Amino acid sequence: MDVFELARRYHDELGIKEPSLATMAAELFDDLGLKMANFLKDEGYSLVSTKFIDYDKSLVIEVRKGDKSFEVTLRKS
C-alpha cells in the first residue's frame, strides 16, 4: 500500500483532518497507528481523538472504554 492510500486511511479511520498530517502519520508510522486503533476498537474501546505532539515524532490516539479514557502514544525513535 502506498503512502497516499495509508494517508487516506489515517484521515478516514483516525480522523486526522489535515492532509499533510495524515500523510506525515503514514510516512512515520506506516500502518502501525491503524493497526493499533483497530486492535483497541476490537477490544471495546472507542476512538475519541488523535493529535500530534512534537510534530515530527509522536501520534497520540485517545480512546475510551466505559468511564475510563486513555492515551496511546506512538513515538518515532
Secondary structure as UniProt FT lines:
FT   HELIX           3..14
FT   HELIX           19..29
FT   TURN            30..31
FT   HELIX           32..42
FT   TURN            43..44
FT   STRAND          46..53
FT   HELIX           54..57
FT   STRAND          58..65
FT   TURN            66..67
FT   STRAND          68..75
//
